[in-house]
Amino acid sequence: MFIILTVAIAPGLALFSYLYLRKQIAKEPSRTLFHTFIYGAIMTFPILFIQHVFEEEHVFNNEFLRNAVFTSSLEEFFKWIILFMLVYKIVEFEDAYDGILYGASVSLGFATVENMLYLLSFGLDTAFIRALLPVSSHALFGVVMGYYFGKAKFSIVTEKTKWIVIAFLASFTLHALYNTILMLYDYWLYLMIPFMLFLWWFGLTRVKYAHTFAMQQFRKKISNESGNPSK
């Protein structure tokens, strides 16, 4: 039991540690990030309940609508609403990179609990492939969503809504593509490899852009403070 829990948690912890340590300026409070992780973990259960009800009631007979559209939109919407209502509207962002951390945190909260439940049901044989695919993909969906929330936080008022909407649409689109590929049973591996390479490239470039922008903000703040005689 302990080994399964450790293996389930390790991939998410490793990915988040990389993103957290990547930020070279002031660190986001660990308590706030932990709370965001817990929000993501808790949302796993209503998502699984809704999915179970819809499956039992046979709401979607079409596999594409059920897995690619409904499941992807449901999971990404829960992440989006948590970030929007409990983070974006309440928590003060120090810089645009904070969006990356919050997005990854809520996604990894969900992915870690989902991974834990899956490994408890099916054992450790699938641990490696789940670390490579579901856990890392959820983390990267969260990175993309958080990136656009970060852009919204530091954009002019007229552009904030646009970036908040894009935060959901971008992560949903990537998630829907991922689930669609999994449905191509005979060919999924041939498509999944280039897709995951693209997803890692796309996610890590968002990390790079957010980090660069955060460093520019930091240098500008230091410059303004050093040039102000009242400081």
C-alpha positions as protocol buffer text, in pm:
chain_id: "A"
residue {
  index: 1
  type: MET
  ca { x: 0 y: 0 z: 0 }
}
residue {
  index: 2
  type: PHE
  ca { x: 277 y: 243 z: 99 }
}
residue {
  index: 3
  type: ILE
  ca { x: 476 y: 158 z: -213 }
}
residue {
  index: 4
  type: ILE
  ca { x: 175 y: 220 z: -437 }
}
residue {
  index: 5
  type: LEU
  ca { x: 105 y: 556 z: -272 }
}
residue {
  index: 6
  type: THR
  ca { x: 471 y: 655 z: -307 }
}
residue {
  index: 7
  type: VAL
  ca { x: 484 y: 556 z: -674 }
}
residue {
  index: 8
  type: ALA
  ca { x: 154 y: 738 z: -739 }
}
residue {
  index: 9
  type: ILE
  ca { x: 273 y: 1062 z: -580 }
}
residue {
  index: 10
  type: ALA
  ca { x: 634 y: 1065 z: -706 }
}
residue {
  index: 11
  type: PRO
  ca { x: 577 y: 1171 z: -1072 }
}
residue {
  index: 12
  type: GLY
  ca { x: 362 y: 1470 z: -979 }
}
residue {
  index: 13
  type: LEU
  ca { x: 603 y: 1576 z: -705 }
}
residue {
  index: 14
  type: ALA
  ca { x: 900 y: 1555 z: -942 }
}
residue {
  index: 15
  type: LEU
  ca { x: 728 y: 1761 z: -1212 }
}
residue {
  index: 16
  type: PHE
  ca { x: 612 y: 2028 z: -969 }
}
residue {
  index: 17
  type: SER
  ca { x: 956 y: 2048 z: -806 }
}
residue {
  index: 18
  type: TYR
  ca { x: 1110 y: 2124 z: -1145 }
}
residue {
  index: 19
  type: LEU
  ca { x: 859 y: 2403 z: -1214 }
}
residue {
  index: 20
  type: TYR
  ca { x: 892 y: 2548 z: -863 }
}
residue {
  index: 21
  type: LEU
  ca { x: 1271 y: 2549 z: -865 }
}
residue {
  index: 22
  type: ARG
  ca { x: 1272 y: 2694 z: -1219 }
}
residue {
  index: 23
  type: LYS
  ca { x: 1154 y: 3022 z: -1071 }
}
residue {
  index: 24
  type: GLN
  ca { x: 1474 y: 3200 z: -973 }
}
residue {
  index: 25
  type: ILE
  ca { x: 1316 y: 3506 z: -813 }
}
residue {
  index: 26
  type: ALA
  ca { x: 1090 y: 3526 z: -507 }
}
residue {
  index: 27
  type: LYS
  ca { x: 916 y: 3194 z: -444 }
}
residue {
  index: 28
  type: GLU
  ca { x: 541 y: 3162 z: -417 }
}
residue {
  index: 29
  type: PRO
  ca { x: 427 y: 3075 z: -61 }
}
residue {
  index: 30
  type: SER
  ca { x: 429 y: 2697 z: -26 }
}
residue {
  index: 31
  type: ARG
  ca { x: 108 y: 2705 z: 182 }
}
residue {
  index: 32
  type: THR
  ca { x: -86 y: 2875 z: -98 }
}
residue {
  index: 33
  type: LEU
  ca { x: 43 y: 2625 z: -354 }
}
residue {
  index: 34
  type: PHE
  ca { x: -37 y: 2337 z: -121 }
}
residue {
  index: 35
  type: HIS
  ca { x: -395 y: 2464 z: -84 }
}
residue {
  index: 36
  type: THR
  ca { x: -422 y: 2479 z: -464 }
}
residue {
  index: 37
  type: PHE
  ca { x: -292 y: 2122 z: -487 }
}
residue {
  index: 38
  type: ILE
  ca { x: -554 y: 2011 z: -233 }
}
residue {
  index: 39
  type: TYR
  ca { x: -830 y: 2184 z: -432 }
}
residue {
  index: 40
  type: GLY
  ca { x: -720 y: 1985 z: -735 }
}
residue {
  index: 41
  type: ALA
  ca { x: -711 y: 1662 z: -536 }
}
residue {
  index: 42
  type: ILE
  ca { x: -1060 y: 1716 z: -392 }
}
residue {
  index: 43
  type: MET
  ca { x: -1213 y: 1793 z: -732 }
}
residue {
  index: 44
  type: THR
  ca { x: -1122 y: 1439 z: -845 }
}
residue {
  index: 45
  type: PHE
  ca { x: -1417 y: 1295 z: -659 }
}
residue {
  index: 46
  type: PRO
  ca { x: -1701 y: 1508 z: -801 }
}
residue {
  index: 47
  type: ILE
  ca { x: -1550 y: 1459 z: -1148 }
}
residue {
  index: 48
  type: LEU
  ca { x: -1545 y: 1080 z: -1106 }
}
residue {
  index: 49
  type: PHE
  ca { x: -1900 y: 1089 z: -967 }
}
residue {
  index: 50
  type: ILE
  ca { x: -2033 y: 1292 z: -1260 }
}
residue {
  index: 51
  type: GLN
  ca { x: -1853 y: 1068 z: -1509 }
}
residue {
  index: 52
  type: HIS
  ca { x: -1998 y: 759 z: -1339 }
}
residue {
  index: 53
  type: VAL
  ca { x: -2353 y: 896 z: -1345 }
}
residue {
  index: 54
  type: PHE
  ca { x: -2329 y: 993 z: -1711 }
}
residue {
  index: 55
  type: GLU
  ca { x: -2187 y: 651 z: -1798 }
}
residue {
  index: 56
  type: GLU
  ca { x: -2454 y: 462 z: -1602 }
}
residue {
  index: 57
  type: GLU
  ca { x: -2730 y: 669 z: -1760 }
}
residue {
  index: 58
  type: HIS
  ca { x: -2578 y: 621 z: -2107 }
}
residue {
  index: 59
  type: VAL
  ca { x: -2598 y: 994 z: -2175 }
}
residue {
  index: 60
  type: PHE
  ca { x: -2335 y: 968 z: -2447 }
}
residue {
  index: 61
  type: ASN
  ca { x: -2349 y: 661 z: -2667 }
}
residue {
  index: 62
  type: ASN
  ca { x: -2083 y: 803 z: -2897 }
}
residue {
  index: 63
  type: GLU
  ca { x: -1732 y: 726 z: -2770 }
}
residue {
  index: 64
  type: PHE
  ca { x: -1582 y: 1043 z: -2914 }
}
residue {
  index: 65
  type: LEU
  ca { x: -1841 y: 1265 z: -2746 }
}
residue {
  index: 66
  type: ARG
  ca { x: -1799 y: 1081 z: -2416 }
}
residue {
  index: 67
  type: ASN
  ca { x: -1420 y: 1059 z: -2395 }
}
residue {
  index: 68
  type: ALA
  ca { x: -1283 y: 1337 z: -2613 }
}
residue {
  index: 69
  type: VAL
  ca { x: -1545 y: 1608 z: -2564 }
}
residue {
  index: 70
  type: PHE
  ca { x: -1729 y: 1546 z: -2235 }
}
residue {
  index: 71
  type: THR
  ca { x: -1447 y: 1404 z: -2021 }
}
residue {
  index: 72
  type: SER
  ca { x: -1192 y: 1658 z: -2143 }
}
residue {
  index: 73
  type: SER
  ca { x: -1424 y: 1956 z: -2098 }
}
residue {
  index: 74
  type: LEU
  ca { x: -1541 y: 1837 z: -1754 }
}
residue {
  index: 75
  type: GLU
  ca { x: -1190 y: 1790 z: -1613 }
}
residue {
  index: 76
  type: GLU
  ca { x: -1050 y: 2110 z: -1761 }
}
residue {
  index: 77
  type: PHE
  ca { x: -1355 y: 2311 z: -1654 }
}
residue {
  index: 78
  type: PHE
  ca { x: -1313 y: 2203 z: -1292 }
}
residue {
  index: 79
  type: LYS
  ca { x: -946 y: 2306 z: -1303 }
}
residue {
  index: 80
  type: TRP
  ca { x: -1040 y: 2633 z: -1473 }
}
residue {
  index: 81
  type: ILE
  ca { x: -1314 y: 2722 z: -1223 }
}
residue {
  index: 82
  type: ILE
  ca { x: -1083 y: 2652 z: -928 }
}
residue {
  index: 83
  type: LEU
  ca { x: -810 y: 2871 z: -1075 }
}
residue {
  index: 84
  type: PHE
  ca { x: -1057 y: 3145 z: -1165 }
}
residue {
  index: 85
  type: MET
  ca { x: -1264 y: 3153 z: -845 }
}
residue {
  index: 86
  type: LEU
  ca { x: -1014 y: 3050 z: -577 }
}
residue {
  index: 87
  type: VAL
  ca { x: -682 y: 3170 z: -716 }
}
residue {
  index: 88
  type: TYR
  ca { x: -711 y: 3435 z: -987 }
}
residue {
  index: 89
  type: LYS
  ca { x: -975 y: 3642 z: -804 }
}
residue {
  index: 90
  type: ILE
  ca { x: -823 y: 3610 z: -458 }
}
residue {
  index: 91
  type: VAL
  ca { x: -451 y: 3540 z: -461 }
}
residue {
  index: 92
  type: GLU
  ca { x: -204 y: 3812 z: -546 }
}
residue {
  index: 93
  type: PHE
  ca { x: 27 y: 3712 z: -829 }
}
residue {
  index: 94
  type: GLU
  ca { x: 380 y: 3840 z: -784 }
}
residue {
  index: 95
  type: ASP
  ca { x: 448 y: 3786 z: -1153 }
}
residue {
  index: 96
  type: ALA
  ca { x: 321 y: 3599 z: -1459 }
}
residue {
  index: 97
  type: TYR
  ca { x: 512 y: 3282 z: -1368 }
}
residue {
  index: 98
  type: ASP
  ca { x: 284 y: 3233 z: -1067 }
}
residue {
  index: 99
  type: GLY
  ca { x: 10 y: 3133 z: -1310 }
}
residue {
  index: 100
  type: ILE
  ca { x: 229 y: 2843 z: -1424 }
}
residue {
  index: 101
  type: LEU
  ca { x: 277 y: 2726 z: -1065 }
}
residue {
  index: 102
  type: TYR
  ca { x: -91 y: 2750 z: -972 }
}
residue {
  index: 103
  type: GLY
  ca { x: -202 y: 2580 z: -1294 }
}
residue {
  index: 104
  type: ALA
  ca { x: 44 y: 2295 z: -1247 }
}
residue {
  index: 105
  type: SER
  ca { x: -46 y: 2262 z: -879 }
}
residue {
  index: 106
  type: VAL
  ca { x: -421 y: 2220 z: -930 }
}
residue {
  index: 107
  type: SER
  ca { x: -367 y: 1982 z: -1223 }
}
residue {
  index: 108
  type: LEU
  ca { x: -117 y: 1769 z: -1036 }
}
residue {
  index: 109
  type: GLY
  ca { x: -353 y: 1751 z: -739 }
}
residue {
  index: 110
  type: PHE
  ca { x: -612 y: 1594 z: -967 }
}
residue {
  index: 111
  type: ALA
  ca { x: -360 y: 1376 z: -1155 }
}
residue {
  index: 112
  type: THR
  ca { x: -202 y: 1244 z: -833 }
}
residue {
  index: 113
  type: VAL
  ca { x: -532 y: 1128 z: -681 }
}
residue {
  index: 114
  type: GLU
  ca { x: -646 y: 982 z: -1014 }
}
residue {
  index: 115
  type: ASN
  ca { x: -313 y: 801 z: -1045 }
}
residue {
  index: 116
  type: MET
  ca { x: -338 y: 674 z: -689 }
}
residue {
  index: 117
  type: LEU
  ca { x: -687 y: 532 z: -744 }
}
residue {
  index: 118
  type: TYR
  ca { x: -579 y: 371 z: -1071 }
}
residue {
  index: 119
  type: LEU
  ca { x: -271 y: 204 z: -925 }
}
residue {
  index: 120
  type: LEU
  ca { x: -469 y: 79 z: -626 }
}
residue {
  index: 121
  type: SER
  ca { x: -711 y: -84 z: -871 }
}
residue {
  index: 122
  type: PHE
  ca { x: -468 y: -218 z: -1132 }
}
residue {
  index: 123
  type: GLY
  ca { x: -134 y: -245 z: -951 }
}
residue {
  index: 124
  type: LEU
  ca { x: 215 y: -115 z: -1022 }
}
residue {
  index: 125
  type: ASP
  ca { x: 249 y: -265 z: -1370 }
}
residue {
  index: 126
  type: THR
  ca { x: 108 y: 52 z: -1526 }
}
residue {
  index: 127
  type: ALA
  ca { x: 299 y: 297 z: -1304 }
}
residue {
  index: 128
  type: PHE
  ca { x: 568 y: 385 z: -1557 }
}
residue {
  index: 129
  type: ILE
  ca { x: 337 y: 447 z: -1853 }
}
residue {
  index: 130
  type: ARG
  ca { x: 101 y: 649 z: -1634 }
}
residue {
  index: 131
  type: ALA
  ca { x: 388 y: 869 z: -1519 }
}
residue {
  index: 132
  type: LEU
  ca { x: 485 y: 930 z: -1882 }
}
residue {
  index: 133
  type: LEU
  ca { x: 133 y: 991 z: -2013 }
}
residue {
  index: 134
  type: PRO
  ca { x: -160 y: 1082 z: -1782 }
}
residue {
  index: 135
  type: VAL
  ca { x: 37 y: 1249 z: -1502 }
}
residue {
  index: 136
  type: SER
  ca { x: 273 y: 1447 z: -1724 }
}
residue {
  index: 137
  type: SER
  ca { x: -3 y: 1541 z: -1970 }
}
residue {
  index: 138
  type: HIS
  ca { x: -227 y: 1674 z: -1690 }
}
residue {
  index: 139
  type: ALA
  ca { x: 67 y: 1873 z: -1556 }
}
residue {
  index: 140
  type: LEU
  ca { x: 128 y: 2026 z: -1899 }
}
residue {
  index: 141
  type: PHE
  ca { x: -243 y: 2101 z: -1951 }
}
residue {
  index: 142
  type: GLY
  ca { x: -226 y: 2287 z: -1621 }
}
residue {
  index: 143
  type: VAL
  ca { x: 90 y: 2471 z: -1724 }
}
residue {
  index: 144
  type: VAL
  ca { x: -81 y: 2593 z: -2041 }
}
residue {
  index: 145
  type: MET
  ca { x: -394 y: 2697 z: -1851 }
}
residue {
  index: 146
  type: GLY
  ca { x: -189 y: 2872 z: -1583 }
}
residue {
  index: 147
  type: TYR
  ca { x: 20 y: 3052 z: -1843 }
}
residue {
  index: 148
  type: TYR
  ca { x: -285 y: 3222 z: -1987 }
}
residue {
  index: 149
  type: PHE
  ca { x: -418 y: 3306 z: -1641 }
}
residue {
  index: 150
  type: GLY
  ca { x: -82 y: 3470 z: -1577 }
}
residue {
  index: 151
  type: LYS
  ca { x: -116 y: 3668 z: -1900 }
}
residue {
  index: 152
  type: ALA
  ca { x: -465 y: 3775 z: -1794 }
}
residue {
  index: 153
  type: LYS
  ca { x: -343 y: 3892 z: -1455 }
}
residue {
  index: 154
  type: PHE
  ca { x: -91 y: 4131 z: -1608 }
}
residue {
  index: 155
  type: SER
  ca { x: -280 y: 4237 z: -1921 }
}
residue {
  index: 156
  type: ILE
  ca { x: -474 y: 4556 z: -1974 }
}
residue {
  index: 157
  type: VAL
  ca { x: -836 y: 4541 z: -1857 }
}
residue {
  index: 158
  type: THR
  ca { x: -984 y: 4501 z: -2206 }
}
residue {
  index: 159
  type: GLU
  ca { x: -777 y: 4187 z: -2274 }
}
residue {
  index: 160
  type: LYS
  ca { x: -821 y: 4003 z: -1943 }
}
residue {
  index: 161
  type: THR
  ca { x: -1141 y: 3821 z: -2044 }
}
residue {
  index: 162
  type: LYS
  ca { x: -984 y: 3706 z: -2369 }
}
residue {
  index: 163
  type: TRP
  ca { x: -691 y: 3538 z: -2194 }
}
residue {
  index: 164
  type: ILE
  ca { x: -915 y: 3382 z: -1928 }
}
residue {
  index: 165
  type: VAL
  ca { x: -1130 y: 3222 z: -2201 }
}
residue {
  index: 166
  type: ILE
  ca { x: -820 y: 3108 z: -2392 }
}
residue {
  index: 167
  type: ALA
  ca { x: -692 y: 2947 z: -2069 }
}
residue {
  index: 168
  type: PHE
  ca { x: -984 y: 2704 z: -2082 }
}
residue {
  index: 169
  type: LEU
  ca { x: -999 y: 2658 z: -2459 }
}
residue {
  index: 170
  type: ALA
  ca { x: -625 y: 2586 z: -2496 }
}
residue {
  index: 171
  type: SER
  ca { x: -614 y: 2323 z: -2222 }
}
residue {
  index: 172
  type: PHE
  ca { x: -942 y: 2166 z: -2337 }
}
residue {
  index: 173
  type: THR
  ca { x: -820 y: 2141 z: -2697 }
}
residue {
  index: 174
  type: LEU
  ca { x: -496 y: 1970 z: -2593 }
}
residue {
  index: 175
  type: HIS
  ca { x: -681 y: 1735 z: -2358 }
}
residue {
  index: 176
  type: ALA
  ca { x: -939 y: 1648 z: -2625 }
}
residue {
  index: 177
  type: LEU
  ca { x: -662 y: 1568 z: -2874 }
}
residue {
  index: 178
  type: TYR
  ca { x: -489 y: 1348 z: -2616 }
}
residue {
  index: 179
  type: ASN
  ca { x: -810 y: 1152 z: -2544 }
}
residue {
  index: 180
  type: THR
  ca { x: -889 y: 1123 z: -2915 }
}
residue {
  index: 181
  type: ILE
  ca { x: -550 y: 964 z: -2981 }
}
residue {
  index: 182
  type: LEU
  ca { x: -609 y: 711 z: -2702 }
}
residue {
  index: 183
  type: MET
  ca { x: -928 y: 605 z: -2882 }
}
residue {
  index: 184
  type: LEU
  ca { x: -732 y: 501 z: -3191 }
}
residue {
  index: 185
  type: TYR
  ca { x: -655 y: 163 z: -3040 }
}
residue {
  index: 186
  type: ASP
  ca { x: -439 y: 18 z: -3319 }
}
residue {
  index: 187
  type: TYR
  ca { x: -245 y: 332 z: -3395 }
}
residue {
  index: 188
  type: TRP
  ca { x: -249 y: 536 z: -3075 }
}
residue {
  index: 189
  type: LEU
  ca { x: 120 y: 484 z: -2994 }
}
residue {
  index: 190
  type: TYR
  ca { x: 234 y: 614 z: -3334 }
}
residue {
  index: 191
  type: LEU
  ca { x: 38 y: 934 z: -3281 }
}
residue {
  index: 192
  type: MET
  ca { x: 94 y: 967 z: -2908 }
}
residue {
  index: 193
  type: ILE
  ca { x: 472 y: 993 z: -2932 }
}
residue {
  index: 194
  type: PRO
  ca { x: 475 y: 1302 z: -3161 }
}
residue {
  index: 195
  type: PHE
  ca { x: 180 y: 1450 z: -2970 }
}
residue {
  index: 196
  type: MET
  ca { x: 358 y: 1419 z: -2634 }
}
residue {
  index: 197
  type: LEU
  ca { x: 675 y: 1567 z: -2784 }
}
residue {
  index: 198
  type: PHE
  ca { x: 468 y: 1859 z: -2909 }
}
residue {
  index: 199
  type: LEU
  ca { x: 291 y: 1891 z: -2572 }
}
residue {
  index: 200
  type: TRP
  ca { x: 621 y: 1901 z: -2384 }
}
residue {
  index: 201
  type: TRP
  ca { x: 761 y: 2155 z: -2631 }
}
residue {
  index: 202
  type: PHE
  ca { x: 449 y: 2371 z: -2612 }
}
residue {
  index: 203
  type: GLY
  ca { x: 427 y: 2352 z: -2234 }
}
residue {
  index: 204
  type: LEU
  ca { x: 794 y: 2422 z: -2171 }
}
residue {
  index: 205
  type: THR
  ca { x: 796 y: 2716 z: -2412 }
}
residue {
  index: 206
  type: ARG
  ca { x: 506 y: 2864 z: -2206 }
}
residue {
  index: 207
  type: VAL
  ca { x: 723 y: 2811 z: -1898 }
}
residue {
  index: 208
  type: LYS
  ca { x: 1012 y: 2988 z: -2073 }
}
residue {
  index: 209
  type: TYR
  ca { x: 796 y: 3280 z: -2189 }
}
residue {
  index: 210
  type: ALA
  ca { x: 641 y: 3325 z: -1844 }
}
residue {
  index: 211
  type: HIS
  ca { x: 981 y: 3306 z: -1676 }
}
residue {
  index: 212
  type: THR
  ca { x: 1131 y: 3560 z: -1916 }
}
residue {
  index: 213
  type: PHE
  ca { x: 841 y: 3799 z: -1860 }
}
residue {
  index: 214
  type: ALA
  ca { x: 865 y: 3752 z: -1482 }
}
residue {
  index: 215
  type: MET
  ca { x: 1237 y: 3832 z: -1488 }
}
residue {
  index: 216
  type: GLN
  ca { x: 1167 y: 4146 z: -1692 }
}
residue {
  index: 217
  type: GLN
  ca { x: 904 y: 4250 z: -1436 }
}
residue {
  index: 218
  type: PHE
  ca { x: 1149 y: 4182 z: -1153 }
}
residue {
  index: 219
  type: ARG
  ca { x: 1432 y: 4383 z: -1311 }
}
residue {
  index: 220
  type: LYS
  ca { x: 1194 y: 4670 z: -1385 }
}
residue {
  index: 221
  type: LYS
  ca { x: 1075 y: 4671 z: -1024 }
}
residue {
  index: 222
  type: ILE
  ca { x: 1432 y: 4673 z: -891 }
}
residue {
  index: 223
  type: SER
  ca { x: 1527 y: 4950 z: -1133 }
}
residue {
  index: 224
  type: ASN
  ca { x: 1230 y: 5164 z: -1029 }
}
residue {
  index: 225
  type: GLU
  ca { x: 1305 y: 5113 z: -660 }
}
residue {
  index: 226
  type: SER
  ca { x: 1675 y: 5193 z: -696 }
}
residue {
  index: 227
  type: GLY
  ca { x: 1594 y: 5506 z: -896 }
}
residue {
  index: 228
  type: ASN
  ca { x: 1342 y: 5634 z: -643 }
}
residue {
  index: 229
  type: PRO
  ca { x: 1512 y: 5858 z: -383 }
}
residue {
  index: 230
  type: SER
  ca { x: 1233 y: 5796 z: -133 }
}
residue {
  index: 231
  type: LYS
  ca { x: 1322 y: 5428 z: -109 }
}
